[in-house]
Amino acid sequence: MEKTVGAFEAKTHFSQLLERAESGEEILITRRGKTVAKLGPAPSEPNVEAARAALARIRGRAKKTGIKRFDWKEWKKYVNEGRP
């Protein structure tokens, strides 16, 4: 759940807002009623093992389906297709 606080209140209670963000809450900070910032939990560290496992699954599926090696020149050709 997002909570909205004004800039002055955010400045006054910053350490408390940091604790709430650390616990997973997102806080919108406003100035004169307009949202100017969002305070929330920092992203977690990347899970290298999970990424390696996902890559292994992708490679395995590519092998099963007969997908060939990725070709950048071919992809660039598709991207530019239809452009003036």
Phi and psi restraints in degrees (range 20) as a CNS / XPLOR table:
assign (resid 1 and name C) (resid 2 and name N)
       (resid 2 and name CA) (resid 2 and name C) 1.0 -91.3 20.0 2
assign (resid 2 and name N) (resid 2 and name CA)
       (resid 2 and name C) (resid 3 and name N) 1.0 139.1 20.0 2
assign (resid 2 and name C) (resid 3 and name N)
       (resid 3 and name CA) (resid 3 and name C) 1.0 -113.3 20.0 2
assign (resid 3 and name N) (resid 3 and name CA)
       (resid 3 and name C) (resid 4 and name N) 1.0 146.1 20.0 2
assign (resid 3 and name C) (resid 4 and name N)
       (resid 4 and name CA) (resid 4 and name C) 1.0 -110.8 20.0 2
assign (resid 4 and name N) (resid 4 and name CA)
       (resid 4 and name C) (resid 5 and name N) 1.0 130.6 20.0 2
assign (resid 4 and name C) (resid 5 and name N)
       (resid 5 and name CA) (resid 5 and name C) 1.0 -133.5 20.0 2
assign (resid 5 and name N) (resid 5 and name CA)
       (resid 5 and name C) (resid 6 and name N) 1.0 150.7 20.0 2
assign (resid 5 and name C) (resid 6 and name N)
       (resid 6 and name CA) (resid 6 and name C) 1.0 -76.1 20.0 2
assign (resid 6 and name N) (resid 6 and name CA)
       (resid 6 and name C) (resid 7 and name N) 1.0 161.5 20.0 2
assign (resid 6 and name C) (resid 7 and name N)
       (resid 7 and name CA) (resid 7 and name C) 1.0 -60.4 20.0 2
assign (resid 7 and name N) (resid 7 and name CA)
       (resid 7 and name C) (resid 8 and name N) 1.0 -40.9 20.0 2
assign (resid 7 and name C) (resid 8 and name N)
       (resid 8 and name CA) (resid 8 and name C) 1.0 -64.4 20.0 2
assign (resid 8 and name N) (resid 8 and name CA)
       (resid 8 and name C) (resid 9 and name N) 1.0 -45.6 20.0 2
assign (resid 8 and name C) (resid 9 and name N)
       (resid 9 and name CA) (resid 9 and name C) 1.0 -62.8 20.0 2
assign (resid 9 and name N) (resid 9 and name CA)
       (resid 9 and name C) (resid 10 and name N) 1.0 -39.9 20.0 2
assign (resid 9 and name C) (resid 10 and name N)
       (resid 10 and name CA) (resid 10 and name C) 1.0 -61.9 20.0 2
assign (resid 10 and name N) (resid 10 and name CA)
       (resid 10 and name C) (resid 11 and name N) 1.0 -42.1 20.0 2
assign (resid 10 and name C) (resid 11 and name N)
       (resid 11 and name CA) (resid 11 and name C) 1.0 -65.4 20.0 2
assign (resid 11 and name N) (resid 11 and name CA)
       (resid 11 and name C) (resid 12 and name N) 1.0 -41.3 20.0 2
assign (resid 11 and name C) (resid 12 and name N)
       (resid 12 and name CA) (resid 12 and name C) 1.0 -69.3 20.0 2
assign (resid 12 and name N) (resid 12 and name CA)
       (resid 12 and name C) (resid 13 and name N) 1.0 -36.9 20.0 2
assign (resid 12 and name C) (resid 13 and name N)
       (resid 13 and name CA) (resid 13 and name C) 1.0 -116.3 20.0 2
assign (resid 13 and name N) (resid 13 and name CA)
       (resid 13 and name C) (resid 14 and name N) 1.0 33.2 20.0 2
assign (resid 13 and name C) (resid 14 and name N)
       (resid 14 and name CA) (resid 14 and name C) 1.0 -58.4 20.0 2
assign (resid 14 and name N) (resid 14 and name CA)
       (resid 14 and name C) (resid 15 and name N) 1.0 -44.3 20.0 2
assign (resid 14 and name C) (resid 15 and name N)
       (resid 15 and name CA) (resid 15 and name C) 1.0 -63.8 20.0 2
assign (resid 15 and name N) (resid 15 and name CA)
       (resid 15 and name C) (resid 16 and name N) 1.0 -36.7 20.0 2
assign (resid 15 and name C) (resid 16 and name N)
       (resid 16 and name CA) (resid 16 and name C) 1.0 -67.9 20.0 2
assign (resid 16 and name N) (resid 16 and name CA)
       (resid 16 and name C) (resid 17 and name N) 1.0 -39.2 20.0 2
assign (resid 16 and name C) (resid 17 and name N)
       (resid 17 and name CA) (resid 17 and name C) 1.0 -66.1 20.0 2
assign (resid 17 and name N) (resid 17 and name CA)
       (resid 17 and name C) (resid 18 and name N) 1.0 -36.7 20.0 2
assign (resid 17 and name C) (resid 18 and name N)
       (resid 18 and name CA) (resid 18 and name C) 1.0 -62.6 20.0 2
assign (resid 18 and name N) (resid 18 and name CA)
       (resid 18 and name C) (resid 19 and name N) 1.0 -41.2 20.0 2
assign (resid 18 and name C) (resid 19 and name N)
       (resid 19 and name CA) (resid 19 and name C) 1.0 -61.5 20.0 2
assign (resid 19 and name N) (resid 19 and name CA)
       (resid 19 and name C) (resid 20 and name N) 1.0 -41.9 20.0 2
assign (resid 19 and name C) (resid 20 and name N)
       (resid 20 and name CA) (resid 20 and name C) 1.0 -66.8 20.0 2
assign (resid 20 and name N) (resid 20 and name CA)
       (resid 20 and name C) (resid 21 and name N) 1.0 -39.7 20.0 2
assign (resid 20 and name C) (resid 21 and name N)
       (resid 21 and name CA) (resid 21 and name C) 1.0 -64.9 20.0 2
assign (resid 21 and name N) (resid 21 and name CA)
       (resid 21 and name C) (resid 22 and name N) 1.0 -39.2 20.0 2
assign (resid 21 and name C) (resid 22 and name N)
       (resid 22 and name CA) (resid 22 and name C) 1.0 -61.4 20.0 2
assign (resid 22 and name N) (resid 22 and name CA)
       (resid 22 and name C) (resid 23 and name N) 1.0 -32.0 20.0 2
assign (resid 22 and name C) (resid 23 and name N)
       (resid 23 and name CA) (resid 23 and name C) 1.0 -85.6 20.0 2
assign (resid 23 and name N) (resid 23 and name CA)
       (resid 23 and name C) (resid 24 and name N) 1.0 3.0 20.0 2
assign (resid 23 and name C) (resid 24 and name N)
       (resid 24 and name CA) (resid 24 and name C) 1.0 110.6 20.0 2
assign (resid 24 and name N) (resid 24 and name CA)
       (resid 24 and name C) (resid 25 and name N) 1.0 -4.6 20.0 2
assign (resid 24 and name C) (resid 25 and name N)
       (resid 25 and name CA) (resid 25 and name C) 1.0 -80.8 20.0 2
assign (resid 25 and name N) (resid 25 and name CA)
       (resid 25 and name C) (resid 26 and name N) 1.0 147.4 20.0 2
assign (resid 25 and name C) (resid 26 and name N)
       (resid 26 and name CA) (resid 26 and name C) 1.0 -108.1 20.0 2
assign (resid 26 and name N) (resid 26 and name CA)
       (resid 26 and name C) (resid 27 and name N) 1.0 134.2 20.0 2
assign (resid 26 and name C) (resid 27 and name N)
       (resid 27 and name CA) (resid 27 and name C) 1.0 -122.1 20.0 2
assign (resid 27 and name N) (resid 27 and name CA)
       (resid 27 and name C) (resid 28 and name N) 1.0 126.9 20.0 2
assign (resid 27 and name C) (resid 28 and name N)
       (resid 28 and name CA) (resid 28 and name C) 1.0 -92.7 20.0 2
assign (resid 28 and name N) (resid 28 and name CA)
       (resid 28 and name C) (resid 29 and name N) 1.0 132.1 20.0 2
assign (resid 28 and name C) (resid 29 and name N)
       (resid 29 and name CA) (resid 29 and name C) 1.0 -106.9 20.0 2
assign (resid 29 and name N) (resid 29 and name CA)
       (resid 29 and name C) (resid 30 and name N) 1.0 127.8 20.0 2
assign (resid 29 and name C) (resid 30 and name N)
       (resid 30 and name CA) (resid 30 and name C) 1.0 -115.9 20.0 2
assign (resid 30 and name N) (resid 30 and name CA)
       (resid 30 and name C) (resid 31 and name N) 1.0 156.2 20.0 2
assign (resid 30 and name C) (resid 31 and name N)
       (resid 31 and name CA) (resid 31 and name C) 1.0 -132.2 20.0 2
assign (resid 31 and name N) (resid 31 and name CA)
       (resid 31 and name C) (resid 32 and name N) 1.0 118.5 20.0 2
assign (resid 31 and name C) (resid 32 and name N)
       (resid 32 and name CA) (resid 32 and name C) 1.0 54.3 20.0 2
assign (resid 32 and name N) (resid 32 and name CA)
       (resid 32 and name C) (resid 33 and name N) 1.0 40.3 20.0 2
assign (resid 32 and name C) (resid 33 and name N)
       (resid 33 and name CA) (resid 33 and name C) 1.0 83.8 20.0 2
assign (resid 33 and name N) (resid 33 and name CA)
       (resid 33 and name C) (resid 34 and name N) 1.0 -5.1 20.0 2
assign (resid 33 and name C) (resid 34 and name N)
       (resid 34 and name CA) (resid 34 and name C) 1.0 -105.5 20.0 2
assign (resid 34 and name N) (resid 34 and name CA)
       (resid 34 and name C) (resid 35 and name N) 1.0 129.9 20.0 2
assign (resid 34 and name C) (resid 35 and name N)
       (resid 35 and name CA) (resid 35 and name C) 1.0 -67.0 20.0 2
assign (resid 35 and name N) (resid 35 and name CA)
       (resid 35 and name C) (resid 36 and name N) 1.0 127.0 20.0 2
assign (resid 35 and name C) (resid 36 and name N)
       (resid 36 and name CA) (resid 36 and name C) 1.0 -119.9 20.0 2
assign (resid 36 and name N) (resid 36 and name CA)
       (resid 36 and name C) (resid 37 and name N) 1.0 -16.4 20.0 2
assign (resid 36 and name C) (resid 37 and name N)
       (resid 37 and name CA) (resid 37 and name C) 1.0 -156.7 20.0 2
assign (resid 37 and name N) (resid 37 and name CA)
       (resid 37 and name C) (resid 38 and name N) 1.0 160.9 20.0 2
assign (resid 37 and name C) (resid 38 and name N)
       (resid 38 and name CA) (resid 38 and name C) 1.0 -132.3 20.0 2
assign (resid 38 and name N) (resid 38 and name CA)
       (resid 38 and name C) (resid 39 and name N) 1.0 124.5 20.0 2
assign (resid 38 and name C) (resid 39 and name N)
       (resid 39 and name CA) (resid 39 and name C) 1.0 -108.0 20.0 2
assign (resid 39 and name N) (resid 39 and name CA)
       (resid 39 and name C) (resid 40 and name N) 1.0 126.8 20.0 2
assign (resid 39 and name C) (resid 40 and name N)
       (resid 40 and name CA) (resid 40 and name C) 1.0 -156.2 20.0 2
assign (resid 40 and name N) (resid 40 and name CA)
       (resid 40 and name C) (resid 41 and name N) 1.0 -179.2 20.0 2
assign (resid 40 and name C) (resid 41 and name N)
       (resid 41 and name CA) (resid 41 and name C) 1.0 -64.6 20.0 2
assign (resid 41 and name N) (resid 41 and name CA)
       (resid 41 and name C) (resid 42 and name N) 1.0 145.4 20.0 2
assign (resid 41 and name C) (resid 42 and name N)
       (resid 42 and name CA) (resid 42 and name C) 1.0 -71.6 20.0 2
assign (resid 42 and name N) (resid 42 and name CA)
       (resid 42 and name C) (resid 43 and name N) 1.0 148.5 20.0 2
assign (resid 42 and name C) (resid 43 and name N)
       (resid 43 and name CA) (resid 43 and name C) 1.0 -63.2 20.0 2
assign (resid 43 and name N) (resid 43 and name CA)
       (resid 43 and name C) (resid 44 and name N) 1.0 146.9 20.0 2
assign (resid 43 and name C) (resid 44 and name N)
       (resid 44 and name CA) (resid 44 and name C) 1.0 -74.7 20.0 2
assign (resid 44 and name N) (resid 44 and name CA)
       (resid 44 and name C) (resid 45 and name N) 1.0 163.5 20.0 2
assign (resid 44 and name C) (resid 45 and name N)
       (resid 45 and name CA) (resid 45 and name C) 1.0 -64.4 20.0 2
assign (resid 45 and name N) (resid 45 and name CA)
       (resid 45 and name C) (resid 46 and name N) 1.0 144.4 20.0 2
assign (resid 45 and name C) (resid 46 and name N)
       (resid 46 and name CA) (resid 46 and name C) 1.0 -64.8 20.0 2
assign (resid 46 and name N) (resid 46 and name CA)
       (resid 46 and name C) (resid 47 and name N) 1.0 142.4 20.0 2
assign (resid 46 and name C) (resid 47 and name N)
       (resid 47 and name CA) (resid 47 and name C) 1.0 -93.7 20.0 2
assign (resid 47 and name N) (resid 47 and name CA)
       (resid 47 and name C) (resid 48 and name N) 1.0 97.1 20.0 2
assign (resid 47 and name C) (resid 48 and name N)
       (resid 48 and name CA) (resid 48 and name C) 1.0 -63.2 20.0 2
assign (resid 48 and name N) (resid 48 and name CA)
       (resid 48 and name C) (resid 49 and name N) 1.0 -41.0 20.0 2
assign (resid 48 and name C) (resid 49 and name N)
       (resid 49 and name CA) (resid 49 and name C) 1.0 -64.0 20.0 2
assign (resid 49 and name N) (resid 49 and name CA)
       (resid 49 and name C) (resid 50 and name N) 1.0 -40.7 20.0 2
assign (resid 49 and name C) (resid 50 and name N)
       (resid 50 and name CA) (resid 50 and name C) 1.0 -65.1 20.0 2
assign (resid 50 and name N) (resid 50 and name CA)
       (resid 50 and name C) (resid 51 and name N) 1.0 -39.1 20.0 2
assign (resid 50 and name C) (resid 51 and name N)
       (resid 51 and name CA) (resid 51 and name C) 1.0 -64.5 20.0 2
assign (resid 51 and name N) (resid 51 and name CA)
       (resid 51 and name C) (resid 52 and name N) 1.0 -42.4 20.0 2
assign (resid 51 and name C) (resid 52 and name N)
       (resid 52 and name CA) (resid 52 and name C) 1.0 -63.9 20.0 2
assign (resid 52 and name N) (resid 52 and name CA)
       (resid 52 and name C) (resid 53 and name N) 1.0 -39.8 20.0 2
assign (resid 52 and name C) (resid 53 and name N)
       (resid 53 and name CA) (resid 53 and name C) 1.0 -65.2 20.0 2
assign (resid 53 and name N) (resid 53 and name CA)
       (resid 53 and name C) (resid 54 and name N) 1.0 -40.9 20.0 2
assign (resid 53 and name C) (resid 54 and name N)
       (resid 54 and name CA) (resid 54 and name C) 1.0 -63.6 20.0 2
assign (resid 54 and name N) (resid 54 and name CA)
       (resid 54 and name C) (resid 55 and name N) 1.0 -42.1 20.0 2
assign (resid 54 and name C) (resid 55 and name N)
       (resid 55 and name CA) (resid 55 and name C) 1.0 -63.1 20.0 2
assign (resid 55 and name N) (resid 55 and name CA)
       (resid 55 and name C) (resid 56 and name N) 1.0 -40.2 20.0 2
assign (resid 55 and name C) (resid 56 and name N)
       (resid 56 and name CA) (resid 56 and name C) 1.0 -62.8 20.0 2
assign (resid 56 and name N) (resid 56 and name CA)
       (resid 56 and name C) (resid 57 and name N) 1.0 -40.2 20.0 2
assign (resid 56 and name C) (resid 57 and name N)
       (resid 57 and name CA) (resid 57 and name C) 1.0 -64.2 20.0 2
assign (resid 57 and name N) (resid 57 and name CA)
       (resid 57 and name C) (resid 58 and name N) 1.0 -41.7 20.0 2
assign (resid 57 and name C) (resid 58 and name N)
       (resid 58 and name CA) (resid 58 and name C) 1.0 -62.8 20.0 2
assign (resid 58 and name N) (resid 58 and name CA)
       (resid 58 and name C) (resid 59 and name N) 1.0 -45.9 20.0 2
assign (resid 58 and name C) (resid 59 and name N)
       (resid 59 and name CA) (resid 59 and name C) 1.0 -63.3 20.0 2
assign (resid 59 and name N) (resid 59 and name CA)
       (resid 59 and name C) (resid 60 and name N) 1.0 -39.9 20.0 2
assign (resid 59 and name C) (resid 60 and name N)
       (resid 60 and name CA) (resid 60 and name C) 1.0 -62.1 20.0 2
assign (resid 60 and name N) (resid 60 and name CA)
       (resid 60 and name C) (resid 61 and name N) 1.0 -43.7 20.0 2
assign (resid 60 and name C) (resid 61 and name N)
       (resid 61 and name CA) (resid 61 and name C) 1.0 -66.6 20.0 2
assign (resid 61 and name N) (resid 61 and name CA)
       (resid 61 and name C) (resid 62 and name N) 1.0 -38.1 20.0 2
assign (resid 61 and name C) (resid 62 and name N)
       (resid 62 and name CA) (resid 62 and name C) 1.0 -62.9 20.0 2
assign (resid 62 and name N) (resid 62 and name CA)
       (resid 62 and name C) (resid 63 and name N) 1.0 -39.3 20.0 2
assign (resid 62 and name C) (resid 63 and name N)
       (resid 63 and name CA) (resid 63 and name C) 1.0 -65.1 20.0 2
assign (resid 63 and name N) (resid 63 and name CA)
       (resid 63 and name C) (resid 64 and name N) 1.0 -43.9 20.0 2
assign (resid 63 and name C) (resid 64 and name N)
       (resid 64 and name CA) (resid 64 and name C) 1.0 -64.0 20.0 2
assign (resid 64 and name N) (resid 64 and name CA)
       (resid 64 and name C) (resid 65 and name N) 1.0 -39.1 20.0 2
assign (resid 64 and name C) (resid 65 and name N)
       (resid 65 and name CA) (resid 65 and name C) 1.0 -88.1 20.0 2
assign (resid 65 and name N) (resid 65 and name CA)
       (resid 65 and name C) (resid 66 and name N) 1.0 -7.0 20.0 2
assign (resid 65 and name C) (resid 66 and name N)
       (resid 66 and name CA) (resid 66 and name C) 1.0 81.8 20.0 2
assign (resid 66 and name N) (resid 66 and name CA)
       (resid 66 and name C) (resid 67 and name N) 1.0 16.7 20.0 2
assign (resid 66 and name C) (resid 67 and name N)
       (resid 67 and name CA) (resid 67 and name C) 1.0 -67.9 20.0 2
assign (resid 67 and name N) (resid 67 and name CA)
       (resid 67 and name C) (resid 68 and name N) 1.0 133.0 20.0 2
assign (resid 67 and name C) (resid 68 and name N)
       (resid 68 and name CA) (resid 68 and name C) 1.0 -85.9 20.0 2
assign (resid 68 and name N) (resid 68 and name CA)
       (resid 68 and name C) (resid 69 and name N) 1.0 178.2 20.0 2
assign (resid 68 and name C) (resid 69 and name N)
       (resid 69 and name CA) (resid 69 and name C) 1.0 -56.6 20.0 2
assign (resid 69 and name N) (resid 69 and name CA)
       (resid 69 and name C) (resid 70 and name N) 1.0 143.2 20.0 2
assign (resid 69 and name C) (resid 70 and name N)
       (resid 70 and name CA) (resid 70 and name C) 1.0 -64.8 20.0 2
assign (resid 70 and name N) (resid 70 and name CA)
       (resid 70 and name C) (resid 71 and name N) 1.0 130.8 20.0 2
assign (resid 70 and name C) (resid 71 and name N)
       (resid 71 and name CA) (resid 71 and name C) 1.0 -119.2 20.0 2
assign (resid 71 and name N) (resid 71 and name CA)
       (resid 71 and name C) (resid 72 and name N) 1.0 107.9 20.0 2
assign (resid 71 and name C) (resid 72 and name N)
       (resid 72 and name CA) (resid 72 and name C) 1.0 -62.2 20.0 2
assign (resid 72 and name N) (resid 72 and name CA)
       (resid 72 and name C) (resid 73 and name N) 1.0 -38.9 20.0 2
assign (resid 72 and name C) (resid 73 and name N)
       (resid 73 and name CA) (resid 73 and name C) 1.0 -62.0 20.0 2
assign (resid 73 and name N) (resid 73 and name CA)
       (resid 73 and name C) (resid 74 and name N) 1.0 -40.1 20.0 2
assign (resid 73 and name C) (resid 74 and name N)
       (resid 74 and name CA) (resid 74 and name C) 1.0 -64.6 20.0 2
assign (resid 74 and name N) (resid 74 and name CA)
       (resid 74 and name C) (resid 75 and name N) 1.0 -42.6 20.0 2
assign (resid 74 and name C) (resid 75 and name N)
       (resid 75 and name CA) (resid 75 and name C) 1.0 -64.0 20.0 2
assign (resid 75 and name N) (resid 75 and name CA)
       (resid 75 and name C) (resid 76 and name N) 1.0 -41.6 20.0 2
assign (resid 75 and name C) (resid 76 and name N)
       (resid 76 and name CA) (resid 76 and name C) 1.0 -61.7 20.0 2
assign (resid 76 and name N) (resid 76 and name CA)
       (resid 76 and name C) (resid 77 and name N) 1.0 -37.1 20.0 2
assign (resid 76 and name C) (resid 77 and name N)
       (resid 77 and name CA) (resid 77 and name C) 1.0 -62.3 20.0 2
assign (resid 77 and name N) (resid 77 and name CA)
       (resid 77 and name C) (resid 78 and name N) 1.0 -42.6 20.0 2
assign (resid 77 and name C) (resid 78 and name N)
       (resid 78 and name CA) (resid 78 and name C) 1.0 -66.2 20.0 2
assign (resid 78 and name N) (resid 78 and name CA)
       (resid 78 and name C) (resid 79 and name N) 1.0 -39.5 20.0 2
assign (resid 78 and name C) (resid 79 and name N)
       (resid 79 and name CA) (resid 79 and name C) 1.0 -62.7 20.0 2
assign (resid 79 and name N) (resid 79 and name CA)
       (resid 79 and name C) (resid 80 and name N) 1.0 -42.2 20.0 2
assign (resid 79 and name C) (resid 80 and name N)
       (resid 80 and name CA) (resid 80 and name C) 1.0 -83.1 20.0 2
assign (resid 80 and name N) (resid 80 and name CA)
       (resid 80 and name C) (resid 81 and name N) 1.0 -7.6 20.0 2
assign (resid 80 and name C) (resid 81 and name N)
       (resid 81 and name CA) (resid 81 and name C) 1.0 -62.6 20.0 2
assign (resid 81 and name N) (resid 81 and name CA)
       (resid 81 and name C) (resid 82 and name N) 1.0 128.4 20.0 2
assign (resid 81 and name C) (resid 82 and name N)
       (resid 82 and name CA) (resid 82 and name C) 1.0 85.6 20.0 2
assign (resid 82 and name N) (resid 82 and name CA)
       (resid 82 and name C) (resid 83 and name N) 1.0 -2.4 20.0 2
assign (resid 82 and name C) (resid 83 and name N)
       (resid 83 and name CA) (resid 83 and name C) 1.0 -89.3 20.0 2
assign (resid 83 and name N) (resid 83 and name CA)
       (resid 83 and name C) (resid 84 and name N) 1.0 145.8 20.0 2
